[in-house]
């Protein structure tokens, strides 16, 4: 199992765009729109973007089996863990 690593907020932004596209392709356009709206926070503060992304990713847990493979679900968990670590470094939530 490989570790999914984000090197920057830009990587998180790209991951969210990919995730939104994935949900749309799997017939979940409302969730896809919610995911893509979260990317708008990328232009604001780092803390706000990380917080909104974390909140969103955690809220998706009930829909993951229908959209993501098990490996992709593990990647998503790793993204949330990396966001949590980033919060620790910047003193956020």
PDB file of N, CA, C and O in Angstrom, chain B, residues numbered from 101:
ATOM      1  N   UNK B 101       0.843  -1.169   0.000  1.00  0.00           N
ATOM      2  CA  UNK B 101       0.000   0.000   0.000  1.00  0.00           C
ATOM      3  C   UNK B 101       0.893   1.239   0.000  1.00  0.00           C
ATOM      4  O   UNK B 101       1.785   1.373   0.838  1.00  0.00           O
ATOM      5  N   UNK B 102       0.645   2.134  -0.942  1.00  0.00           N
ATOM      6  CA  UNK B 102       1.449   3.346  -1.028  1.00  0.00           C
ATOM      7  C   UNK B 102       0.798   4.466  -0.226  1.00  0.00           C
ATOM      8  O   UNK B 102      -0.421   4.516  -0.062  1.00  0.00           O
ATOM      9  N   UNK B 103       1.632   5.344   0.258  1.00  0.00           N
ATOM     10  CA  UNK B 103       1.145   6.493   1.022  1.00  0.00           C
ATOM     11  C   UNK B 103       0.796   7.613   0.054  1.00  0.00           C
ATOM     12  O   UNK B 103       1.628   8.032  -0.751  1.00  0.00           O
ATOM     13  N   UNK B 104      -0.417   8.084   0.135  1.00  0.00           N
ATOM     14  CA  UNK B 104      -0.880   9.194  -0.689  1.00  0.00           C
ATOM     15  C   UNK B 104      -0.447  10.483  -0.012  1.00  0.00           C
ATOM     16  O   UNK B 104      -0.851  10.752   1.119  1.00  0.00           O
ATOM     17  N   UNK B 105       0.365  11.279  -0.682  1.00  0.00           N
ATOM     18  CA  UNK B 105       0.935  12.464  -0.058  1.00  0.00           C
ATOM     19  C   UNK B 105       0.589  13.721  -0.842  1.00  0.00           C
ATOM     20  O   UNK B 105       0.721  13.769  -2.065  1.00  0.00           O
ATOM     21  N   UNK B 106       0.144  14.730  -0.113  1.00  0.00           N
ATOM     22  CA  UNK B 106      -0.069  16.054  -0.673  1.00  0.00           C
ATOM     23  C   UNK B 106       1.107  16.925  -0.265  1.00  0.00           C
ATOM     24  O   UNK B 106       1.481  16.963   0.908  1.00  0.00           O
ATOM     25  N   UNK B 107       1.685  17.619  -1.222  1.00  0.00           N
ATOM     26  CA  UNK B 107       2.840  18.470  -0.917  1.00  0.00           C
ATOM     27  C   UNK B 107       2.450  19.926  -0.666  1.00  0.00           C
ATOM     28  O   UNK B 107       3.242  20.705  -0.134  1.00  0.00           O
ATOM     29  N   UNK B 108       1.215  20.289  -1.055  1.00  0.00           N
ATOM     30  CA  UNK B 108       0.826  21.697  -0.939  1.00  0.00           C
ATOM     31  C   UNK B 108      -0.694  21.833  -0.977  1.00  0.00           C
ATOM     32  O   UNK B 108      -1.413  20.867  -1.233  1.00  0.00           O
ATOM     33  N   UNK B 109      -1.162  23.039  -0.720  1.00  0.00           N
ATOM     34  CA  UNK B 109      -2.596  23.314  -0.857  1.00  0.00           C
ATOM     35  C   UNK B 109      -3.035  23.169  -2.307  1.00  0.00           C
ATOM     36  O   UNK B 109      -4.185  22.825  -2.581  1.00  0.00           O
ATOM     37  N   UNK B 110      -2.130  23.429  -3.224  1.00  0.00           N
ATOM     38  CA  UNK B 110      -2.456  23.234  -4.641  1.00  0.00           C
ATOM     39  C   UNK B 110      -2.755  21.759  -4.914  1.00  0.00           C
ATOM     40  O   UNK B 110      -3.671  21.440  -5.672  1.00  0.00           O
ATOM     41  N   UNK B 111      -1.988  20.868  -4.300  1.00  0.00           N
ATOM     42  CA  UNK B 111      -2.260  19.434  -4.447  1.00  0.00           C
ATOM     43  C   UNK B 111      -3.619  19.076  -3.861  1.00  0.00           C
ATOM     44  O   UNK B 111      -4.342  18.258  -4.429  1.00  0.00           O
ATOM     45  N   UNK B 112      -3.972  19.681  -2.730  1.00  0.00           N
ATOM     46  CA  UNK B 112      -5.279  19.439  -2.127  1.00  0.00           C
ATOM     47  C   UNK B 112      -6.371  19.945  -3.055  1.00  0.00           C
ATOM     48  O   UNK B 112      -7.384  19.272  -3.245  1.00  0.00           O
ATOM     49  N   UNK B 113      -6.178  21.103  -3.624  1.00  0.00           N
ATOM     50  CA  UNK B 113      -7.132  21.658  -4.589  1.00  0.00           C
ATOM     51  C   UNK B 113      -7.338  20.684  -5.753  1.00  0.00           C
ATOM     52  O   UNK B 113      -8.473  20.383  -6.122  1.00  0.00           O
ATOM     53  N   UNK B 114      -6.247  20.199  -6.320  1.00  0.00           N
ATOM     54  CA  UNK B 114      -6.333  19.258  -7.445  1.00  0.00           C
ATOM     55  C   UNK B 114      -7.019  17.962  -7.034  1.00  0.00           C
ATOM     56  O   UNK B 114      -7.788  17.389  -7.806  1.00  0.00           O
ATOM     57  N   UNK B 115      -6.741  17.502  -5.822  1.00  0.00           N
ATOM     58  CA  UNK B 115      -7.385  16.289  -5.322  1.00  0.00           C
ATOM     59  C   UNK B 115      -8.897  16.501  -5.213  1.00  0.00           C
ATOM     60  O   UNK B 115      -9.674  15.629  -5.604  1.00  0.00           O
ATOM     61  N   UNK B 116      -9.313  17.645  -4.689  1.00  0.00           N
ATOM     62  CA  UNK B 116     -10.740  17.915  -4.566  1.00  0.00           C
ATOM     63  C   UNK B 116     -11.417  18.008  -5.931  1.00  0.00           C
ATOM     64  O   UNK B 116     -12.540  17.530  -6.093  1.00  0.00           O
ATOM     65  N   UNK B 117     -10.756  18.611  -6.909  1.00  0.00           N
ATOM     66  CA  UNK B 117     -11.305  18.671  -8.273  1.00  0.00           C
ATOM     67  C   UNK B 117     -11.462  17.247  -8.817  1.00  0.00           C
ATOM     68  O   UNK B 117     -12.501  16.912  -9.386  1.00  0.00           O
ATOM     69  N   UNK B 118     -10.438  16.414  -8.644  1.00  0.00           N
ATOM     70  CA  UNK B 118     -10.515  15.024  -9.087  1.00  0.00           C
ATOM     71  C   UNK B 118     -11.674  14.311  -8.386  1.00  0.00           C
ATOM     72  O   UNK B 118     -12.442  13.592  -9.026  1.00  0.00           O
ATOM     73  N   UNK B 119     -11.798  14.509  -7.081  1.00  0.00           N
ATOM     74  CA  UNK B 119     -12.841  13.853  -6.310  1.00  0.00           C
ATOM     75  C   UNK B 119     -14.224  14.306  -6.775  1.00  0.00           C
ATOM     76  O   UNK B 119     -15.134  13.486  -6.901  1.00  0.00           O
ATOM     77  N   UNK B 120     -14.385  15.588  -7.026  1.00  0.00           N
ATOM     78  CA  UNK B 120     -15.652  16.100  -7.543  1.00  0.00           C
ATOM     79  C   UNK B 120     -16.003  15.481  -8.880  1.00  0.00           C
ATOM     80  O   UNK B 120     -17.150  15.096  -9.110  1.00  0.00           O
ATOM     81  N   UNK B 121     -15.023  15.384  -9.762  1.00  0.00           N
ATOM     82  CA  UNK B 121     -15.240  14.742 -11.064  1.00  0.00           C
ATOM     83  C   UNK B 121     -15.632  13.280 -10.897  1.00  0.00           C
ATOM     84  O   UNK B 121     -16.474  12.768 -11.635  1.00  0.00           O
ATOM     85  N   UNK B 122     -15.028  12.621  -9.938  1.00  0.00           N
ATOM     86  CA  UNK B 122     -15.314  11.210  -9.672  1.00  0.00           C
ATOM     87  C   UNK B 122     -16.764  11.025  -9.206  1.00  0.00           C
ATOM     88  O   UNK B 122     -17.464  10.126  -9.673  1.00  0.00           O
ATOM     89  N   UNK B 123     -17.203  11.882  -8.283  1.00  0.00           N
ATOM     90  CA  UNK B 123     -18.580  11.800  -7.803  1.00  0.00           C
ATOM     91  C   UNK B 123     -19.566  12.101  -8.930  1.00  0.00           C
ATOM     92  O   UNK B 123     -20.606  11.451  -9.033  1.00  0.00           O
ATOM     93  N   UNK B 124     -19.247  13.078  -9.770  1.00  0.00           N
ATOM     94  CA  UNK B 124     -20.121  13.410 -10.894  1.00  0.00           C
ATOM     95  C   UNK B 124     -20.233  12.235 -11.854  1.00  0.00           C
ATOM     96  O   UNK B 124     -21.326  11.908 -12.316  1.00  0.00           O
ATOM     97  N   UNK B 125     -19.111  11.605 -12.153  1.00  0.00           N
ATOM     98  CA  UNK B 125     -19.102  10.460 -13.069  1.00  0.00           C
ATOM     99  C   UNK B 125     -19.878   9.269 -12.517  1.00  0.00           C
ATOM    100  O   UNK B 125     -20.381   8.444 -13.280  1.00  0.00           O
ATOM    101  N   UNK B 126     -19.975   9.180 -11.204  1.00  0.00           N
ATOM    102  CA  UNK B 126     -20.690   8.072 -10.564  1.00  0.00           C
ATOM    103  C   UNK B 126     -22.152   8.420 -10.285  1.00  0.00           C
ATOM    104  O   UNK B 126     -22.828   7.705  -9.546  1.00  0.00           O
ATOM    105  N   UNK B 127     -22.644   9.521 -10.874  1.00  0.00           N
ATOM    106  CA  UNK B 127     -24.053   9.863 -10.760  1.00  0.00           C
ATOM    107  C   UNK B 127     -24.441  10.585  -9.480  1.00  0.00           C
ATOM    108  O   UNK B 127     -25.582  10.480  -9.031  1.00  0.00           O
ATOM    109  N   UNK B 128     -23.514  11.307  -8.896  1.00  0.00           N
ATOM    110  CA  UNK B 128     -23.783  12.066  -7.672  1.00  0.00           C
ATOM    111  C   UNK B 128     -23.433  13.545  -7.901  1.00  0.00           C
ATOM    112  O   UNK B 128     -22.495  14.070  -7.301  1.00  0.00           O
ATOM    113  N   UNK B 129     -24.209  14.209  -8.786  1.00  0.00           N
ATOM    114  CA  UNK B 129     -23.865  15.588  -9.141  1.00  0.00           C
ATOM    115  C   UNK B 129     -23.996  16.576  -7.989  1.00  0.00           C
ATOM    116  O   UNK B 129     -23.237  17.544  -7.935  1.00  0.00           O
ATOM    117  N   UNK B 130     -24.928  16.366  -7.070  1.00  0.00           N
ATOM    118  CA  UNK B 130     -25.069  17.297  -5.945  1.00  0.00           C
ATOM    119  C   UNK B 130     -23.840  17.260  -5.046  1.00  0.00           C
ATOM    120  O   UNK B 130     -23.339  18.299  -4.617  1.00  0.00           O
ATOM    121  N   UNK B 131     -23.367  16.059  -4.769  1.00  0.00           N
ATOM    122  CA  UNK B 131     -22.154  15.927  -3.954  1.00  0.00           C
ATOM    123  C   UNK B 131     -20.960  16.486  -4.700  1.00  0.00           C
ATOM    124  O   UNK B 131     -20.102  17.137  -4.104  1.00  0.00           O
ATOM    125  N   UNK B 132     -20.897  16.237  -6.006  1.00  0.00           N
ATOM    126  CA  UNK B 132     -19.801  16.776  -6.819  1.00  0.00           C
ATOM    127  C   UNK B 132     -19.778  18.298  -6.746  1.00  0.00           C
ATOM    128  O   UNK B 132     -18.712  18.899  -6.613  1.00  0.00           O
ATOM    129  N   UNK B 133     -20.941  18.917  -6.831  1.00  0.00           N
ATOM    130  CA  UNK B 133     -21.011  20.384  -6.742  1.00  0.00           C
ATOM    131  C   UNK B 133     -20.544  20.876  -5.382  1.00  0.00           C
ATOM    132  O   UNK B 133     -19.840  21.882  -5.290  1.00  0.00           O
ATOM    133  N   UNK B 134     -20.935  20.169  -4.323  1.00  0.00           N
ATOM    134  CA  UNK B 134     -20.503  20.545  -2.969  1.00  0.00           C
ATOM    135  C   UNK B 134     -18.983  20.467  -2.843  1.00  0.00           C
ATOM    136  O   UNK B 134     -18.352  21.340  -2.248  1.00  0.00           O
ATOM    137  N   UNK B 135     -18.409  19.412  -3.410  1.00  0.00           N
ATOM    138  CA  UNK B 135     -16.953  19.245  -3.374  1.00  0.00           C
ATOM    139  C   UNK B 135     -16.279  20.386  -4.136  1.00  0.00           C
ATOM    140  O   UNK B 135     -15.332  20.999  -3.645  1.00  0.00           O
ATOM    141  N   UNK B 136     -16.776  20.658  -5.331  1.00  0.00           N
ATOM    142  CA  UNK B 136     -16.156  21.698  -6.150  1.00  0.00           C
ATOM    143  C   UNK B 136     -16.333  23.085  -5.538  1.00  0.00           C
ATOM    144  O   UNK B 136     -15.467  23.944  -5.707  1.00  0.00           O
ATOM    145  N   UNK B 137     -17.439  23.321  -4.830  1.00  0.00           N
ATOM    146  CA  UNK B 137     -17.612  24.609  -4.142  1.00  0.00           C
ATOM    147  C   UNK B 137     -16.550  24.784  -3.048  1.00  0.00           C
ATOM    148  O   UNK B 137     -16.116  25.902  -2.772  1.00  0.00           O
ATOM    149  N   UNK B 138     -16.145  23.695  -2.442  1.00  0.00           N
ATOM    150  CA  UNK B 138     -15.119  23.766  -1.403  1.00  0.00           C
ATOM    151  C   UNK B 138     -13.796  24.271  -1.965  1.00  0.00           C
ATOM    152  O   UNK B 138     -13.015  24.893  -1.245  1.00  0.00           O
ATOM    153  N   UNK B 139     -13.537  24.009  -3.239  1.00  0.00           N
ATOM    154  CA  UNK B 139     -12.283  24.490  -3.834  1.00  0.00           C
ATOM    155  C   UNK B 139     -12.214  26.010  -3.860  1.00  0.00           C
ATOM    156  O   UNK B 139     -11.124  26.576  -3.947  1.00  0.00           O
ATOM    157  N   UNK B 140     -13.371  26.683  -3.785  1.00  0.00           N
ATOM    158  CA  UNK B 140     -13.378  28.147  -3.770  1.00  0.00           C
ATOM    159  C   UNK B 140     -12.644  28.708  -2.555  1.00  0.00           C
ATOM    160  O   UNK B 140     -12.151  29.836  -2.590  1.00  0.00           O
ATOM    161  N   UNK B 141     -12.572  27.922  -1.482  1.00  0.00           N
ATOM    162  CA  UNK B 141     -11.880  28.381  -0.287  1.00  0.00           C
ATOM    163  C   UNK B 141     -10.361  28.420  -0.484  1.00  0.00           C
ATOM    164  O   UNK B 141      -9.646  28.975   0.349  1.00  0.00           O
ATOM    165  N   UNK B 142      -9.868  27.839  -1.572  1.00  0.00           N
ATOM    166  CA  UNK B 142      -8.423  27.822  -1.832  1.00  0.00           C
ATOM    167  C   UNK B 142      -7.863  29.227  -2.019  1.00  0.00           C
ATOM    168  O   UNK B 142      -6.676  29.457  -1.791  1.00  0.00           O
ATOM    169  N   UNK B 143      -8.709  30.164  -2.431  1.00  0.00           N
ATOM    170  CA  UNK B 143      -8.221  31.526  -2.644  1.00  0.00           C
ATOM    171  C   UNK B 143      -8.199  32.341  -1.359  1.00  0.00           C
ATOM    172  O   UNK B 143      -7.665  33.450  -1.337  1.00  0.00           O
ATOM    173  N   UNK B 144      -8.777  31.797  -0.284  1.00  0.00           N
ATOM    174  CA  UNK B 144      -8.800  32.487   1.002  1.00  0.00           C
ATOM    175  C   UNK B 144      -7.628  32.077   1.873  1.00  0.00           C
ATOM    176  O   UNK B 144      -6.535  31.778   1.390  1.00  0.00           O
ATOM    177  N   UNK B 145      -7.886  32.071   3.147  1.00  0.00           N
ATOM    178  CA  UNK B 145      -6.818  31.727   4.085  1.00  0.00           C
ATOM    179  C   UNK B 145      -6.540  30.228   4.073  1.00  0.00           C
ATOM    180  O   UNK B 145      -7.423  29.419   3.791  1.00  0.00           O
ATOM    181  N   UNK B 146      -5.321  29.883   4.377  1.00  0.00           N
ATOM    182  CA  UNK B 146      -4.902  28.481   4.428  1.00  0.00           C
ATOM    183  C   UNK B 146      -5.736  27.713   5.443  1.00  0.00           C
ATOM    184  O   UNK B 146      -6.173  26.594   5.172  1.00  0.00           O
ATOM    185  N   UNK B 147      -5.954  28.302   6.599  1.00  0.00           N
ATOM    186  CA  UNK B 147      -6.705  27.638   7.655  1.00  0.00           C
ATOM    187  C   UNK B 147      -8.144  27.377   7.223  1.00  0.00           C
ATOM    188  O   UNK B 147      -8.683  26.297   7.466  1.00  0.00           O
ATOM    189  N   UNK B 148      -8.755  28.352   6.593  1.00  0.00           N
ATOM    190  CA  UNK B 148     -10.143  28.186   6.150  1.00  0.00           C
ATOM    191  C   UNK B 148     -10.249  27.086   5.091  1.00  0.00           C
ATOM    192  O   UNK B 148     -11.156  26.256   5.147  1.00  0.00           O
ATOM    193  N   UNK B 149      -9.335  27.079   4.140  1.00  0.00           N
ATOM    194  CA  UNK B 149      -9.353  26.057   3.091  1.00  0.00           C
ATOM    195  C   UNK B 149      -9.174  24.664   3.689  1.00  0.00           C
ATOM    196  O   UNK B 149      -9.921  23.742   3.365  1.00  0.00           O
ATOM    197  N   UNK B 150      -8.192  24.519   4.553  1.00  0.00           N
ATOM    198  CA  UNK B 150      -7.960  23.218   5.179  1.00  0.00           C
ATOM    199  C   UNK B 150      -9.158  22.786   6.010  1.00  0.00           C
ATOM    200  O   UNK B 150      -9.547  21.619   5.982  1.00  0.00           O
ATOM    201  N   UNK B 151      -9.741  23.717   6.748  1.00  0.00           N
ATOM    202  CA  UNK B 151     -10.891  23.395   7.587  1.00  0.00           C
ATOM    203  C   UNK B 151     -12.098  22.967   6.778  1.00  0.00           C
ATOM    204  O   UNK B 151     -12.753  21.978   7.108  1.00  0.00           O
ATOM    205  N   UNK B 152     -12.393  23.703   5.724  1.00  0.00           N
ATOM    206  CA  UNK B 152     -13.541  23.353   4.880  1.00  0.00           C
ATOM    207  C   UNK B 152     -13.312  22.032   4.155  1.00  0.00           C
ATOM    208  O   UNK B 152     -14.233  21.226   4.021  1.00  0.00           O
ATOM    209  N   UNK B 153     -12.090  21.810   3.690  1.00  0.00           N
ATOM    210  CA  UNK B 153     -11.774  20.551   3.013  1.00  0.00           C
ATOM    211  C   UNK B 153     -11.910  19.376   3.976  1.00  0.00           C
ATOM    212  O   UNK B 153     -12.479  18.342   3.625  1.00  0.00           O
ATOM    213  N   UNK B 154     -11.392  19.535   5.174  1.00  0.00           N
ATOM    214  CA  UNK B 154     -11.479  18.462   6.170  1.00  0.00           C
ATOM    215  C   UNK B 154     -12.929  18.160   6.508  1.00  0.00           C
ATOM    216  O   UNK B 154     -13.335  16.998   6.531  1.00  0.00           O
ATOM    217  N   UNK B 155     -13.708  19.193   6.767  1.00  0.00           N
ATOM    218  CA  UNK B 155     -15.125  19.009   7.097  1.00  0.00           C
ATOM    219  C   UNK B 155     -15.851  18.269   5.967  1.00  0.00           C
ATOM    220  O   UNK B 155     -16.622  17.343   6.216  1.00  0.00           O
ATOM    221  N   UNK B 156     -15.600  18.682   4.750  1.00  0.00           N
ATOM    222  CA  UNK B 156     -16.231  18.058   3.596  1.00  0.00           C
ATOM    223  C   UNK B 156     -15.834  16.587   3.470  1.00  0.00           C
ATOM    224  O   UNK B 156     -16.693  15.716   3.336  1.00  0.00           O
ATOM    225  N   UNK B 157     -14.543  16.319   3.512  1.00  0.00           N
ATOM    226  CA  UNK B 157     -14.074  14.944   3.325  1.00  0.00           C
ATOM    227  C   UNK B 157     -14.637  14.014   4.387  1.00  0.00           C
ATOM    228  O   UNK B 157     -15.003  12.879   4.080  1.00  0.00           O
ATOM    229  N   UNK B 158     -14.710  14.469   5.614  1.00  0.00           N
ATOM    230  CA  UNK B 158     -15.281  13.649   6.689  1.00  0.00           C
ATOM    231  C   UNK B 158     -16.764  13.406   6.443  1.00  0.00           C
ATOM    232  O   UNK B 158     -17.270  12.321   6.727  1.00  0.00           O
ATOM    233  N   UNK B 159     -17.460  14.401   5.921  1.00  0.00           N
ATOM    234  CA  UNK B 159     -18.904  14.273   5.689  1.00  0.00           C
ATOM    235  C   UNK B 159     -19.245  13.282   4.573  1.00  0.00           C
ATOM    236  O   UNK B 159     -20.387  12.831   4.479  1.00  0.00           O
ATOM    237  N   UNK B 160     -18.286  12.944   3.743  1.00  0.00           N
ATOM    238  CA  UNK B 160     -18.533  12.042   2.617  1.00  0.00           C
ATOM    239  C   UNK B 160     -18.539  10.566   3.003  1.00  0.00           C
ATOM    240  O   UNK B 160     -18.824   9.718   2.158  1.00  0.00           O
ATOM    241  N   UNK B 161     -18.239  10.245   4.227  1.00  0.00           N
ATOM    242  CA  UNK B 161     -18.019   8.850   4.620  1.00  0.00           C
ATOM    243  C   UNK B 161     -19.156   7.914   4.234  1.00  0.00           C
ATOM    244  O   UNK B 161     -18.897   6.756   3.904  1.00  0.00           O
ATOM    245  N   UNK B 162     -20.391   8.364   4.264  1.00  0.00           N
ATOM    246  CA  UNK B 162     -21.519   7.501   3.927  1.00  0.00           C
ATOM    247  C   UNK B 162     -21.671   7.213   2.449  1.00  0.00           C
ATOM    248  O   UNK B 162     -22.422   6.311   2.075  1.00  0.00           O
ATOM    249  N   UNK B 163     -20.988   7.946   1.608  1.00  0.00           N
ATOM    250  CA  UNK B 163     -21.131   7.786   0.161  1.00  0.00           C
ATOM    251  C   UNK B 163     -19.924   7.131  -0.506  1.00  0.00           C
ATOM    252  O   UNK B 163     -19.950   6.873  -1.710  1.00  0.00           O
ATOM    253  N   UNK B 164     -18.893   6.865   0.241  1.00  0.00           N
ATOM    254  CA  UNK B 164     -17.629   6.446  -0.369  1.00  0.00           C
ATOM    255  C   UNK B 164     -17.695   5.095  -1.059  1.00  0.00           C
ATOM    256  O   UNK B 164     -17.127   4.934  -2.139  1.00  0.00           O
ATOM    257  N   UNK B 165     -18.373   4.119  -0.464  1.00  0.00           N
ATOM    258  CA  UNK B 165     -18.396   2.780  -1.056  1.00  0.00           C
ATOM    259  C   UNK B 165     -18.970   2.773  -2.463  1.00  0.00           C
ATOM    260  O   UNK B 165     -18.555   1.967  -3.296  1.00  0.00           O
ATOM    261  N   UNK B 166     -19.920   3.662  -2.739  1.00  0.00           N
ATOM    262  CA  UNK B 166     -20.557   3.704  -4.057  1.00  0.00           C
ATOM    263  C   UNK B 166     -19.721   4.445  -5.100  1.00  0.00           C
ATOM    264  O   UNK B 166     -20.020   4.381  -6.292  1.00  0.00           O
ATOM    265  N   UNK B 167     -18.683   5.142  -4.662  1.00  0.00           N
ATOM    266  CA  UNK B 167     -17.950   6.015  -5.583  1.00  0.00           C
ATOM    267  C   UNK B 167     -16.473   5.655  -5.701  1.00  0.00           C
ATOM    268  O   UNK B 167     -15.922   5.650  -6.801  1.00  0.00           O
ATOM    269  N   UNK B 168     -15.835   5.355  -4.579  1.00  0.00           N
ATOM    270  CA  UNK B 168     -14.395   5.139  -4.571  1.00  0.00           C
ATOM    271  C   UNK B 168     -14.038   3.680  -4.324  1.00  0.00           C
ATOM    272  O   UNK B 168     -14.754   2.954  -3.635  1.00  0.00           O
ATOM    273  N   UNK B 169     -12.921   3.272  -4.900  1.00  0.00           N
ATOM    274  CA  UNK B 169     -12.385   1.945  -4.602  1.00  0.00           C
ATOM    275  C   UNK B 169     -11.853   1.961  -3.170  1.00  0.00           C
ATOM    276  O   UNK B 169     -11.704   3.026  -2.571  1.00  0.00           O
ATOM    277  N   UNK B 170     -11.575   0.800  -2.634  1.00  0.00           N
ATOM    278  CA  UNK B 170     -11.017   0.728  -1.279  1.00  0.00           C
ATOM    279  C   UNK B 170      -9.695   1.486  -1.197  1.00  0.00           C
ATOM    280  O   UNK B 170      -9.440   2.190  -0.220  1.00  0.00           O
ATOM    281  N   UNK B 171      -8.854   1.343  -2.220  1.00  0.00           N
ATOM    282  CA  UNK B 171      -7.568   2.057  -2.228  1.00  0.00           C
ATOM    283  C   UNK B 171      -7.786   3.567  -2.238  1.00  0.00           C
ATOM    284  O   UNK B 171      -7.071   4.298  -1.553  1.00  0.00           O
ATOM    285  N   UNK B 172      -8.762   4.039  -3.003  1.00  0.00           N
ATOM    286  CA  UNK B 172      -9.057   5.472  -3.049  1.00  0.00           C
ATOM    287  C   UNK B 172      -9.635   5.963  -1.721  1.00  0.00           C
ATOM    288  O   UNK B 172      -9.399   7.104  -1.323  1.00  0.00           O
ATOM    289  N   UNK B 173     -10.387   5.104  -1.039  1.00  0.00           N
ATOM    290  CA  UNK B 173     -10.907   5.458   0.282  1.00  0.00           C
ATOM    291  C   UNK B 173      -9.759   5.603   1.288  1.00  0.00           C
ATOM    292  O   UNK B 173      -9.782   6.482   2.148  1.00  0.00           O
ATOM    293  N   UNK B 174      -8.766   4.737   1.168  1.00  0.00           N
ATOM    294  CA  UNK B 174      -7.578   4.844   2.026  1.00  0.00           C
ATOM    295  C   UNK B 174      -6.843   6.145   1.723  1.00  0.00           C
ATOM    296  O   UNK B 174      -6.386   6.832   2.636  1.00  0.00           O
ATOM    297  N   UNK B 175      -6.728   6.484   0.433  1.00  0.00           N
ATOM    298  CA  UNK B 175      -6.109   7.763   0.054  1.00  0.00           C
ATOM    299  C   UNK B 175      -6.850   8.928   0.700  1.00  0.00           C
ATOM    300  O   UNK B 175      -6.223   9.854   1.216  1.00  0.00           O
ATOM    301  N   UNK B 176      -8.188   8.887   0.674  1.00  0.00           N
ATOM    302  CA  UNK B 176      -8.980   9.960   1.263  1.00  0.00           C
ATOM    303  C   UNK B 176      -8.712  10.064   2.761  1.00  0.00           C
ATOM    304  O   UNK B 176      -8.569  11.164   3.293  1.00  0.00           O
ATOM    305  N   UNK B 177      -8.644   8.937   3.431  1.00  0.00           N
ATOM    306  CA  UNK B 177      -8.319   8.941   4.861  1.00  0.00           C
ATOM    307  C   UNK B 177      -6.943   9.564   5.103  1.00  0.00           C
ATOM    308  O   UNK B 177      -6.754  10.312   6.062  1.00  0.00           O
ATOM    309  N   UNK B 178      -5.993   9.254   4.234  1.00  0.00           N
ATOM    310  CA  UNK B 178      -4.652   9.814   4.371  1.00  0.00           C
ATOM    311  C   UNK B 178      -4.654  11.322   4.134  1.00  0.00           C
ATOM    312  O   UNK B 178      -3.901  12.054   4.775  1.00  0.00           O
ATOM    313  N   UNK B 179      -5.495  11.783   3.216  1.00  0.00           N
ATOM    314  CA  UNK B 179      -5.616  13.221   2.982  1.00  0.00           C
ATOM    315  C   UNK B 179      -6.148  13.903   4.241  1.00  0.00           C
ATOM    316  O   UNK B 179      -5.626  14.941   4.648  1.00  0.00           O
ATOM    317  N   UNK B 180      -7.178  13.332   4.859  1.00  0.00           N
ATOM    318  CA  UNK B 180      -7.720  13.908   6.090  1.00  0.00           C
ATOM    319  C   UNK B 180      -6.639  13.930   7.177  1.00  0.00           C
ATOM    320  O   UNK B 180      -6.500  14.920   7.896  1.00  0.00           O
ATOM    321  N   UNK B 181      -5.887  12.855   7.293  1.00  0.00           N
ATOM    322  CA  UNK B 181      -4.807  12.816   8.288  1.00  0.00           C
ATOM    323  C   UNK B 181      -3.758  13.894   8.021  1.00  0.00           C
ATOM    324  O   UNK B 181      -3.251  14.516   8.955  1.00  0.00           O
ATOM    325  N   UNK B 182      -3.436  14.115   6.746  1.00  0.00           N
ATOM    326  CA  UNK B 182      -2.462  15.154   6.406  1.00  0.00           C
ATOM    327  C   UNK B 182      -3.000  16.547   6.714  1.00  0.00           C
ATOM    328  O   UNK B 182      -2.253  17.425   7.144  1.00  0.00           O
ATOM    329  N   UNK B 183      -4.293  16.746   6.493  1.00  0.00           N
ATOM    330  CA  UNK B 183      -4.903  18.033   6.844  1.00  0.00           C
ATOM    331  C   UNK B 183      -4.809  18.231   8.360  1.00  0.00           C
ATOM    332  O   UNK B 183      -4.472  19.318   8.828  1.00  0.00           O
ATOM    333  N   UNK B 184      -5.104  17.190   9.113  1.00  0.00           N
ATOM    334  CA  UNK B 184      -5.011  17.288  10.571  1.00  0.00           C
ATOM    335  C   UNK B 184      -3.594  17.641  11.004  1.00  0.00           C
ATOM    336  O   UNK B 184      -3.407  18.452  11.911  1.00  0.00           O
ATOM    337  N   UNK B 185      -2.597  17.040  10.365  1.00  0.00           N
ATOM    338  CA  UNK B 185      -1.203  17.349  10.690  1.00  0.00           C
ATOM    339  C   UNK B 185      -0.862  18.792  10.322  1.00  0.00           C
ATOM    340  O   UNK B 185      -0.141  19.470  11.055  1.00  0.00           O
ATOM    341  N   UNK B 186      -1.384  19.262   9.179  1.00  0.00           N
ATOM    342  CA  UNK B 186      -1.135  20.639   8.764  1.00  0.00           C
ATOM    343  C   UNK B 186      -1.732  21.609   9.777  1.00  0.00           C
ATOM    344  O   UNK B 186      -1.130  22.637  10.087  1.00  0.00           O
ATOM    345  N   UNK B 187      -2.914  21.283  10.292  1.00  0.00           N
ATOM    346  CA  UNK B 187      -3.518  22.134  11.317  1.00  0.00           C
ATOM    347  C   UNK B 187      -2.629  22.213  12.544  1.00  0.00           C
ATOM    348  O   UNK B 187      -2.498  23.271  13.160  1.00  0.00           O
ATOM    349  N   UNK B 188      -2.027  21.109  12.893  1.00  0.00           N
ATOM    350  CA  UNK B 188      -1.119  21.116  14.039  1.00  0.00           C
ATOM    351  C   UNK B 188       0.063  22.043  13.830  1.00  0.00           C
ATOM    352  O   UNK B 188       0.537  22.682  14.770  1.00  0.00           O
ATOM    353  N   UNK B 189       0.542  22.114  12.581  1.00  0.00           N
ATOM    354  CA  UNK B 189       1.699  22.951  12.276  1.00  0.00           C
ATOM    355  C   UNK B 189       1.359  24.444  12.237  1.00  0.00           C
ATOM    356  O   UNK B 189       2.190  25.288  12.575  1.00  0.00           O
ATOM    357  N   UNK B 190       0.112  24.763  11.816  1.00  0.00           N
ATOM    358  CA  UNK B 190      -0.246  26.174  11.708  1.00  0.00           C
ATOM    359  C   UNK B 190      -1.084  26.653  12.892  1.00  0.00           C
ATOM    360  O   UNK B 190      -1.466  27.820  12.966  1.00  0.00           O
ATOM    361  N   UNK B 191      -1.360  25.739  13.810  1.00  0.00           N
ATOM    362  CA  UNK B 191      -2.101  26.128  15.000  1.00  0.00           C
ATOM    363  C   UNK B 191      -3.594  26.214  14.806  1.00  0.00           C
ATOM    364  O   UNK B 191      -4.283  26.897  15.564  1.00  0.00           O
ATOM    365  N   UNK B 192      -4.112  25.519  13.781  1.00  0.00           N
ATOM    366  CA  UNK B 192      -5.551  25.531  13.520  1.00  0.00           C
ATOM    367  C   UNK B 192      -6.276  24.457  14.284  1.00  0.00           C
ATOM    368  O   UNK B 192      -5.697  23.777  15.131  1.00  0.00           O
ATOM    369  N   UNK B 193      -7.592  24.304  13.968  1.00  0.00           N
ATOM    370  CA  UNK B 193      -8.565  23.429  14.601  1.00  0.00           C
ATOM    371  C   UNK B 193      -8.117  22.088  14.909  1.00  0.00           C
ATOM    372  O   UNK B 193      -8.884  21.289  15.446  1.00  0.00           O
TER     373      UNK B 193
END
